[in-house]
Amino acid sequence: MANNYHVPVMLQPCIDGLNIKPDGVYVDVTFGGGGHSKEILKHLGPKGRLIAFDQDPDAQANIPVDDRFIFIDQNFGFLKNNLRLKGFKQVDGILADLGVSSHQFDVPQRGFSIRHNADLDMRMDQHRDLTAAEILNTYTEDKLHKIFGIYGEVKNAKSLARAIVTSRLEQPFTDIDSLKSAITGYIPKGKENKYLAQVFQALRIEVNAEIQVLEDFLLQAADVLKPGGHLVVMSYHSLEDRPVKNFMAKGKFQGEVEKDFFGNQQKPFNVITRKAIIATDEEIAQNNRARSAKLRIAEKI
């Protein structure tokens, strides 16, 4: 039986967006189950190259046996340096499928899923020190309030933060069930799954520094893409989509596009997708993960 994580979201639009040349060099910065990478390889000739990044050791089980394929066991926030170490200063296309892979959700002990009890871990890179448990047990009430409000868009973030700080005085948080039982009185009736998903999203983003890593990646992508090269990014919530949209359109994450003395816009990309591409109803029916996906494509100037 095929696993969900081997069914890549919006596979054909991603491949079309990369505009693959048979002898080009391409990067899949979120290898995961390997679905997108395997499809890219089908479009490459003998001289083409595909470099894939993934910091999750579990992803290595999916590495294809192919001389054109190079795997880098690193976070894509270190894109530029790692490409240079492999001898690549510029590339023809970059694909990023953001968020957590279905595989990570489906392995209970990783602590990503609200469906199973497990340690409060949530590290995509197991070498990182910070875990969800450490955040819950050591962050100040004010810091927790900000994380839940900004990264989780939790409506009652302030009272949730207070409940966590109060609860840990009696007993530290160790596993998912201990968190659920401590905050059960703050979860809106009938919206349990959505609320917990928001709380988990906030913790996961903080543990993995996801927004900072994404911004670092986008800045480096602009440096390493050849003129005419394509950047293809798929995001799953507005916190990811907003910096992607702004950077593709303006070359910066906030404010208006900068102009030179003559009024010419100073930005690295031309946007190909004026509106984000979303999955078809048919794909969503087959793969629920596609429901919130937004795909954006830009071309290096």
VEXTIRO-692555 format. One record per residue (C-alpha): x, y, z; residue in one letter; residue number from 1. Coordinates in nm, 2 decimals. Layout:
! VEXTIRO-692555
NODE      u      v      w r   k
NODE      X      Y      Z A NUM
...
END
This chain:
! VEXTIRO-692555
NODE      u      v      w r   k
NODE   0.00   0.00   0.00 M   1
NODE   0.14   0.34  -0.10 A   2
NODE   0.22   0.59   0.17 N   3
NODE   0.07   0.94   0.15 N   4
NODE   0.41   1.10   0.17 Y   5
NODE   0.52   0.93  -0.15 H   6
NODE   0.23   1.12  -0.33 V   7
NODE   0.38   1.47  -0.38 P   8
NODE   0.14   1.76  -0.37 V   9
NODE   0.07   1.93  -0.71 M  10
NODE   0.35   1.72  -0.87 L  11
NODE   0.28   1.83  -1.24 Q  12
NODE   0.25   2.21  -1.17 P  13
NODE   0.58   2.18  -0.97 C  14
NODE   0.76   2.01  -1.26 I  15
NODE   0.61   2.25  -1.51 D  16
NODE   0.71   2.54  -1.29 G  17
NODE   1.08   2.43  -1.28 L  18
NODE   1.10   2.45  -1.67 N  19
NODE   1.35   2.16  -1.67 I  20
NODE   1.63   2.15  -1.92 K  21
NODE   1.78   1.80  -1.97 P  22
NODE   2.14   1.91  -1.90 D  23
NODE   2.04   2.16  -1.62 G  24
NODE   2.12   2.16  -1.25 V  25
NODE   1.82   2.15  -1.01 Y  26
NODE   1.77   2.16  -0.64 V  27
NODE   1.50   2.00  -0.43 D  28
NODE   1.55   2.15  -0.09 V  29
NODE   1.28   1.94   0.08 T  30
NODE   1.35   1.59  -0.04 F  31
NODE   1.12   1.41   0.22 G  32
NODE   0.96   1.10   0.06 G  33
NODE   1.15   1.17  -0.27 G  34
NODE   0.84   1.20  -0.49 G  35
NODE   0.93   1.54  -0.65 H  36
NODE   1.30   1.44  -0.69 S  37
NODE   1.21   1.11  -0.87 K  38
NODE   1.00   1.30  -1.11 E  39
NODE   1.26   1.57  -1.18 I  40
NODE   1.52   1.29  -1.25 L  41
NODE   1.28   1.16  -1.52 K  42
NODE   1.32   1.49  -1.71 H  43
NODE   1.70   1.51  -1.69 L  44
NODE   1.94   1.38  -1.94 G  45
NODE   2.28   1.21  -1.87 P  46
NODE   2.45   1.54  -1.80 K  47
NODE   2.17   1.68  -1.58 G  48
NODE   2.21   1.70  -1.20 R  49
NODE   1.97   1.70  -0.91 L  50
NODE   2.09   1.81  -0.56 I  51
NODE   1.85   1.73  -0.28 A  52
NODE   1.85   1.86   0.08 F  53
NODE   1.69   1.70   0.39 D  54
NODE   1.79   1.73   0.75 Q  55
NODE   1.56   1.44   0.86 D  56
NODE   1.76   1.11   0.88 P  57
NODE   1.44   0.92   0.79 D  58
NODE   1.44   1.08   0.45 A  59
NODE   1.76   0.90   0.36 Q  60
NODE   1.57   0.57   0.32 A  61
NODE   1.41   0.72   0.00 N  62
NODE   1.74   0.82  -0.18 I  63
NODE   1.73   0.69  -0.54 P  64
NODE   2.03   0.50  -0.69 V  65
NODE   2.12   0.75  -0.96 D  66
NODE   2.46   0.89  -1.06 D  67
NODE   2.29   1.23  -1.14 R  68
NODE   2.16   1.26  -0.79 F  69
NODE   2.35   1.42  -0.49 I  70
NODE   2.20   1.42  -0.14 F  71
NODE   2.29   1.68   0.12 I  72
NODE   2.21   1.59   0.48 D  73
NODE   2.14   1.96   0.58 Q  74
NODE   1.88   2.22   0.65 N  75
NODE   1.80   2.42   0.34 F  76
NODE   1.88   2.74   0.53 G  77
NODE   2.24   2.65   0.44 F  78
NODE   2.17   2.62   0.07 L  79
NODE   2.45   2.84  -0.07 K  80
NODE   2.74   2.71   0.12 N  81
NODE   2.65   2.35   0.07 N  82
NODE   2.60   2.39  -0.30 L  83
NODE   2.95   2.55  -0.32 R  84
NODE   3.10   2.26  -0.13 L  85
NODE   2.97   2.03  -0.40 K  86
NODE   3.11   2.26  -0.67 G  87
NODE   2.79   2.44  -0.78 F  88
NODE   2.79   2.82  -0.78 K  89
NODE   2.47   2.86  -0.98 Q  90
NODE   2.17   2.64  -1.06 V  91
NODE   1.88   2.63  -1.31 D  92
NODE   1.59   2.58  -1.08 G  93
NODE   1.50   2.53  -0.71 I  94
NODE   1.19   2.36  -0.56 L  95
NODE   1.08   2.39  -0.20 A  96
NODE   0.78   2.20  -0.06 D  97
NODE   0.75   2.36   0.29 L  98
NODE   0.60   2.23   0.61 G  99
NODE   0.61   1.89   0.77 V 100
NODE   0.60   1.58   0.55 S 101
NODE   0.31   1.33   0.60 S 102
NODE   0.57   1.08   0.70 H 103
NODE   0.68   1.29   1.00 Q 104
NODE   0.32   1.32   1.10 F 105
NODE   0.27   0.94   1.07 D 106
NODE   0.56   0.84   1.30 V 107
NODE   0.42   0.89   1.65 P 108
NODE   0.75   0.91   1.83 Q 109
NODE   0.85   1.23   1.64 R 110
NODE   0.58   1.42   1.84 G 111
NODE   0.43   1.61   1.54 F 112
NODE   0.09   1.46   1.55 S 113
NODE  -0.20   1.54   1.79 I 114
NODE  -0.33   1.18   1.72 R 115
NODE  -0.08   0.99   1.93 H 116
NODE   0.09   1.03   2.27 N 117
NODE   0.46   1.07   2.24 A 118
NODE   0.75   1.28   2.37 D 119
NODE   0.71   1.66   2.31 L 120
NODE   0.99   1.66   2.05 D 121
NODE   0.89   1.81   1.71 M 122
NODE   1.25   1.85   1.59 R 123
NODE   1.29   1.80   1.21 M 124
NODE   1.67   1.79   1.27 D 125
NODE   1.74   1.55   1.56 Q 126
NODE   2.07   1.72   1.63 H 127
NODE   1.90   2.04   1.74 R 128
NODE   1.88   2.10   2.12 D 129
NODE   1.55   2.28   2.14 L 130
NODE   1.24   2.06   2.18 T 131
NODE   0.87   2.14   2.23 A 132
NODE   0.90   2.02   2.59 A 133
NODE   1.18   2.27   2.66 E 134
NODE   0.98   2.55   2.52 I 135
NODE   0.68   2.46   2.73 L 136
NODE   0.89   2.41   3.05 N 137
NODE   1.12   2.71   3.02 T 138
NODE   0.98   3.00   2.81 Y 139
NODE   0.83   3.29   2.99 T 140
NODE   0.46   3.35   2.98 E 141
NODE   0.50   3.65   2.76 D 142
NODE   0.72   3.46   2.51 K 143
NODE   0.47   3.17   2.50 L 144
NODE   0.19   3.42   2.44 H 145
NODE   0.37   3.56   2.14 K 146
NODE   0.45   3.22   1.99 I 147
NODE   0.09   3.09   2.02 F 148
NODE  -0.05   3.42   1.89 G 149
NODE   0.18   3.48   1.60 I 150
NODE   0.28   3.13   1.49 Y 151
NODE  -0.04   2.95   1.58 G 152
NODE  -0.29   3.24   1.54 E 153
NODE  -0.45   3.10   1.86 V 154
NODE  -0.74   3.33   1.97 K 155
NODE  -0.69   3.29   2.35 N 156
NODE  -0.31   3.28   2.33 A 157
NODE  -0.26   3.49   2.65 K 158
NODE  -0.47   3.27   2.87 S 159
NODE  -0.33   2.95   2.71 L 160
NODE   0.03   3.08   2.80 A 161
NODE  -0.08   3.15   3.15 R 162
NODE  -0.23   2.80   3.19 A 163
NODE   0.09   2.64   3.07 I 164
NODE   0.31   2.84   3.31 V 165
NODE   0.08   2.76   3.60 T 166
NODE   0.06   2.39   3.51 S 167
NODE   0.43   2.33   3.49 R 168
NODE   0.48   2.45   3.85 L 169
NODE   0.32   2.12   3.96 E 170
NODE   0.47   1.90   3.70 Q 171
NODE   0.69   1.96   3.39 P 172
NODE   0.56   1.88   3.05 F 173
NODE   0.70   1.55   2.91 T 174
NODE   0.46   1.42   2.65 D 175
NODE   0.16   1.52   2.43 I 176
NODE  -0.10   1.38   2.67 D 177
NODE   0.04   1.60   2.96 S 178
NODE   0.00   1.91   2.74 L 179
NODE  -0.35   1.81   2.63 K 180
NODE  -0.47   1.76   2.98 S 181
NODE  -0.32   2.09   3.11 A 182
NODE  -0.50   2.30   2.84 I 183
NODE  -0.82   2.10   2.80 T 184
NODE  -1.03   2.38   2.96 G 185
NODE  -0.91   2.63   2.71 Y 186
NODE  -1.00   2.44   2.40 I 187
NODE  -1.32   2.56   2.22 P 188
NODE  -1.59   2.28   2.22 K 189
NODE  -1.63   2.12   1.88 G 190
NODE  -1.30   2.27   1.75 K 191
NODE  -1.06   2.05   1.94 E 192
NODE  -0.86   1.92   1.64 N 193
NODE  -0.82   2.27   1.48 K 194
NODE  -0.72   2.43   1.81 Y 195
NODE  -0.46   2.16   1.89 L 196
NODE  -0.33   2.18   1.54 A 197
NODE  -0.27   2.55   1.58 Q 198
NODE  -0.09   2.50   1.91 V 199
NODE   0.13   2.23   1.76 F 200
NODE   0.20   2.44   1.46 Q 201
NODE   0.32   2.72   1.68 A 202
NODE   0.55   2.49   1.88 L 203
NODE   0.68   2.32   1.56 R 204
NODE   0.77   2.66   1.40 I 205
NODE   0.95   2.77   1.71 E 206
NODE   1.14   2.45   1.76 V 207
NODE   1.27   2.44   1.40 N 208
NODE   1.30   2.83   1.35 A 209
NODE   1.10   2.77   1.04 E 210
NODE   1.03   3.14   0.94 I 211
NODE   1.39   3.25   0.99 Q 212
NODE   1.51   2.94   0.79 V 213
NODE   1.26   3.02   0.51 L 214
NODE   1.38   3.38   0.48 E 215
NODE   1.75   3.28   0.48 D 216
NODE   1.67   3.02   0.21 F 217
NODE   1.49   3.28  -0.01 L 218
NODE   1.77   3.53   0.01 L 219
NODE   2.02   3.25  -0.09 Q 220
NODE   1.80   3.12  -0.37 A 221
NODE   1.81   3.46  -0.53 A 222
NODE   2.19   3.44  -0.52 D 223
NODE   2.24   3.09  -0.66 V 224
NODE   1.98   3.09  -0.94 L 225
NODE   2.11   3.17  -1.29 K 226
NODE   1.93   3.44  -1.48 P 227
NODE   1.62   3.28  -1.63 G 228
NODE   1.62   3.01  -1.35 G 229
NODE   1.30   2.93  -1.18 H 230
NODE   1.21   2.93  -0.81 L 231
NODE   0.91   2.71  -0.72 V 232
NODE   0.78   2.72  -0.36 V 233
NODE   0.48   2.55  -0.21 M 234
NODE   0.35   2.66   0.13 S 235
NODE   0.07   2.54   0.35 Y 236
NODE  -0.02   2.84   0.57 H 237
NODE  -0.01   3.21   0.55 S 238
NODE   0.30   3.25   0.77 L 239
NODE   0.50   3.07   0.50 E 240
NODE   0.31   3.21   0.20 D 241
NODE   0.34   3.57   0.30 R 242
NODE   0.73   3.59   0.30 P 243
NODE   0.74   3.39  -0.02 V 244
NODE   0.49   3.61  -0.20 K 245
NODE   0.66   3.93  -0.08 N 246
NODE   1.01   3.82  -0.17 F 247
NODE   0.91   3.70  -0.51 M 248
NODE   0.73   4.03  -0.59 A 249
NODE   0.96   4.28  -0.42 K 250
NODE   1.29   4.12  -0.33 G 251
NODE   1.22   4.19   0.04 K 252
NODE   0.99   4.06   0.32 F 253
NODE   0.84   4.39   0.42 Q 254
NODE   0.78   4.73   0.26 G 255
NODE   0.78   4.84  -0.10 E 256
NODE   1.01   4.73  -0.38 V 257
NODE   1.33   4.95  -0.40 E 258
NODE   1.40   5.16  -0.70 K 259
NODE   1.72   5.30  -0.84 D 260
NODE   1.79   5.67  -0.93 F 261
NODE   1.61   5.62  -1.26 F 262
NODE   1.30   5.46  -1.11 G 263
NODE   1.39   5.11  -1.22 N 264
NODE   1.27   4.84  -0.97 Q 265
NODE   1.56   4.66  -0.79 Q 266
NODE   1.44   4.31  -0.73 K 267
NODE   1.58   3.96  -0.81 P 268
NODE   1.26   3.80  -0.96 F 269
NODE   0.98   3.84  -1.20 N 270
NODE   0.67   3.67  -1.07 V 271
NODE   0.52   3.40  -1.31 I 272
NODE   0.22   3.32  -1.09 T 273
NODE   0.02   3.64  -1.03 R 274
NODE  -0.21   3.43  -0.81 K 275
NODE  -0.10   3.12  -0.62 A 276
NODE  -0.18   2.79  -0.79 I 277
NODE  -0.40   2.57  -0.57 I 278
NODE  -0.48   2.20  -0.60 A 279
NODE  -0.78   2.07  -0.79 T 280
NODE  -1.08   1.92  -0.61 D 281
NODE  -0.98   1.58  -0.75 E 282
NODE  -0.63   1.60  -0.60 E 283
NODE  -0.76   1.72  -0.27 I 284
NODE  -1.00   1.42  -0.26 A 285
NODE  -0.70   1.19  -0.31 Q 286
NODE  -0.45   1.37  -0.09 N 287
NODE  -0.59   1.58   0.19 N 288
NODE  -0.26   1.75   0.24 R 289
NODE  -0.31   1.94  -0.08 A 290
NODE  -0.61   2.12   0.06 R 291
NODE  -0.41   2.42   0.20 S 292
NODE  -0.12   2.42  -0.05 A 293
NODE  -0.03   2.73  -0.24 K 294
NODE   0.22   2.72  -0.52 L 295
NODE   0.42   3.02  -0.64 R 296
NODE   0.67   3.04  -0.92 I 297
NODE   0.92   3.32  -1.00 A 298
NODE   1.20   3.36  -1.26 E 299
NODE   1.54   3.51  -1.18 K 300
NODE   1.60   3.83  -1.36 I 301
END
